[in-house]
Amino acid sequence: MVENKRLSNPLRECKWYALCPMKRFYESGQLEKHWIAEYCKGDWKGCVRYRLEEEGRPHPDWMLPDGSLDERLADL
């Protein structure tokens, strides 16, 4: 069996996923699936949004999991 070390827990999605705007953007077709697969249901501890949420630090809804800002999502 090959182990994927990037996965925080391959059997669990990020605990913030249900409330995260990334879920809403993905479900409305505004965000590519790879963001959800790689971060929300993959390496969620590597997600900048996850870390900021855990620290109680505010961040814009249009911040992507890698920390970059996608301005086209700002008005959705």
C-alpha positions, 0 to 999 in steps of 0.5 A: 500500500502506498501512503499519501503523506499529504493527507491529514486524515483521508477518512475525514474532511476538514471540520470547517468544511460545512461552514466554509465558503469554499464549499459554497463556491464549489457547489455553485460551480465557481471553484474547481474541484481540485481545491476541495480534493486537495485541501478540504478532503485531503491536506486540510491541516495544510490549508491557510484558511484552516490555520487562520480559523483555528487561530481565530484570525479573520480572513476574507471569504475569497481567500483560497486554501493556499492563501491566495486571494481570488477576487472574482469570488469576492462579489459572490 
